[in-house]
Amino acid sequence: MAIRTCLLGIIIFAALVTGSACAEYNWSNQIIIYPDGMEWQYIEELSGMDTYVFKYDIDNRQGDKDHFVSTWELMKADKRMRERFRYAIEGEMDVRIDNSSHGIEVLDIDASLSNKALGEVGSMTELTNTYRVTYAFQGGLLENGSAIWFLGEPGSLLSVSFPEGTRIISTKGIDNVSIETSYLYGKFGVINKCINATDNENMTDENVANESVTYESATNNEGADAEGAEITYILDIVLPPQNNLSEEPEENESTIPVPTDIPFPGTVYVLLVIVAAVLLQKNPPFGRINIWT
């Protein structure tokens, strides 16, 4: 089962009830990539009829169908959403590096449903729910620079932040993309676009329009290119600062090491006096004379 089908189960339910899953609903993805892992935060914004459907679903699936969402019903819905996320990710990983999910481990899944969902089902207030998935990358997968791929809901907002020193080279499957060296934002696209960002650190929509853009049908591609977003990147290598030992000596500068721990002259003198006194006691300068009377 595709992960986005599970993650948007509530919206599918809304489509069955209202006939429309698009009205007054926003879904965004905020991804932060670290050298050894990644955090993907999903932000869901509901208003109007979508709020009613969300609360109705909680009351009917997790509660007593009394048209009122209580605290314990909301807590049960929170737990249910975590389980659905885990089930969806285990069924189909939504992250790949070099077109493989090998070495990518899900560490934690967290859900935070808005407290504004409490109360009467018919009260259609604006809601913001947050879901967070934390991943671990085993074996330094970002060391040599390659490509990372994400599976997301088409048309949903996307922002990706790479570690310092990473440079984004190109993207596929991202619409309205704007790139700033190690950061980008845009939308998950339906049609693949490949944008060369090698010489464009600050790209805007106007810059993108002037770039060489290749359009391909998503249904005609294979593997990671078939859907989702793919980002190609490299790590700019920064050499560590050199120390003084590796620097060439200046002209007329001696390269002979000079000892730094030289004993203080007074200390040497005292030691010599002590040694001489000991020797004199054992071997006096004049022979011993015994006088007999």
Residue, then its C-alpha position, 0 to 999 in steps of 0.5 A: m500500500a502506498i504510504r500516501t494512501c495511508l497517511l491521507g486516510i482521513i481525506i479519503f474518508a472526507a471524499l466519501v462523505t462530502g464528495s470532495a477531498c480538496a476543499e480547505y485542506n493543506w498538507s506540507n512536508q518539512i524535512i531536515i537531513y543530518p549526517d546520520g539521519m533525517e527528520w520528516q515532519y508532516i503538517e496538516e491544516l484543516s478548516g471548514m468542512d474538512t474539520y467536521v469530517f476529521k472530528y466526525d471520524i474520531d467520534n465514530r471510530q474511536g468514541d461513543k458516537d455522541h457527536f462530541v470529541s472527548t480527551w480520551e477519544l482524541m488520545k486514541a486517535d493520536k495512537r491510531m495515527r501513529e500506528r497507521f504511519r508505521y504500518a504505511i512506512e513498513g509497507e513501502m519506505d518513503v525514503r531512498i538513497d541511491n534508489s535503495s532503502h537499505g540501511i535506513e531505519v525508522l527510529d520514532i513516529d510521533a503524532s500531535l493532534s490539535n486540541k481544537a478538535l475537542g468539543e462538538v463535532g459540528s464546530m468547524t474550527e481550524l485545526t493543525n495536526t503534526y506528525r513526525v517520523t525520525y530516521a537513522f542512516q547507517g554506514g555514512l550514506l551521505e559521505n560521497g554524495s549521491a541522490i535521495w528520494f522522497l515519496g510524498e503527496p502530489g501537490s503538497l508543499l516540500s522543504v528540505s534542509f541538508p547539512e552544512g557543506t552540502r550542495i544541491i546539484s539537481t532535482k526531479g519531481i519538484d514543482n516551483v522549486s527554489i534552491e539555496t545551496s543546501y536548502l530547497y523548497g517547492k511542491f511534490g509534482v505530478i510531472n517530473k522536472c529535472i532542473n540543473a542547479t550547479d551554477n544557481e545558488n539562489m533560484t527563483d521561479e523566474n530563474v527556473a523558467n529560464e533553465s533547461v527543463t525536461y518534462e516527462s510523464a510520471t507514468n512512463n518512468e521507472g523506479a524512483d523516477a516514477e513518482g516522488a521527488e529526487i534530489t542529487y547532491i554533493l558534499d563540498i570537502v573542506l580541508p582542516p586548517q594546517n598547524n605550524l609543524s607543516e608550514e615551510p620555514e621562513e628564510n634565515e629561520s633555523t629548523i633545528p629544534v631548540p629544547t624548551d625545558i632548560p634547568f634553571p642555573g641555580t638549581v644545577y649549582v645546588l645539586l653540584v654542591i650536594v654531590a661534592a659534599v657526599l663525595l668528601q665525606k667518603n674520601p677526605p682530601f687528607g689521610r686520617i692521622n692517629i696520635w698515640t701518646 
